[in-house]
């Protein structure tokens, strides 16, 4: 029986929403205060906030659990491409943090699946 991959569509939608929100907030807060000129960035912020509604949150953990190295790199590359803020140092730190979170979450979910299999085998014995 062939296993069907879930893909990472929801992770990509969430990534796009996070990037859009982060970039818009960076532009609004570039001078560390909100001024009338920031109204020009409001549509981008509102649009990215609306994008969060398009994410099926119940599928995020299964997608992460099922994600392979190619999909993980695709999500990380999407973030690196779309998340462009004024401070390069902060941008790199956030990008590296995201990669660590994805890898760590994937490892935790894998361990959870192993534990569930062990428990099921113990109950069957």
Secondary structure, DSSP 8 states (H G I E B T S, - for coil): -------SHHHHHHHHHHHHHHHHHHHHTTTSS--GGGHHHHHHHHHHHHHGGG--GGGHHHHHHH--HHHHHHHHHHHHHH---S-HHHHHHHHHHHHHHHHHHHHHHHHHHHHHHHHHHHHH-
